[in-house]
Amino acid sequence: MNNQYEIAVLYHPDLEVDLSKAEEKVTKMVTNGGGKILSTDNWGKRKLAYTIAKHDYAVYVFYTVELPGSAVQKIEATLNITDEVIRYLISRPDLKAIEKAQQLKEEKAQKVAARGDRANDDRNDDEDEE
């Protein structure tokens, strides 16, 4: 059974223009480990909170992947020695918390929409009285 993971990778800032080779390496690592990439979110070049390996900037890319648990250690080991990668973090998202937050967001949107409709009805009543 495959688990869902989030992989945050900070790439060398000089790779902003040609990031495809570095991303292909990560894709290859995941597929060789028996997993698949569900989504990729490239935030682009951003300032780091503190200097890492003499760099003040890095290219932030976040991957959502499905992997068997046994492959995570291999990917960590490979990312650790990959020159293009300054830092990385592999974590398991709390899917129940994400789903609950999404439900709360939808409920709130429905309440706001209902409140908005009533507010319009009140205004219409006032206009009729005049």
PyMOL commands that set and color helices and strands:
alter all, ss='L'
color gray80, all
select helices_A, chain A and resi 13-16+20-32+69-81+95-129
alter helices_A, ss='H'
color red, helices_A
select strands_A, chain A and resi 3-11+36-52+55-67+85-91
alter strands_A, ss='S'
color yellow, strands_A
deselect
rebuild
show_as cartoon
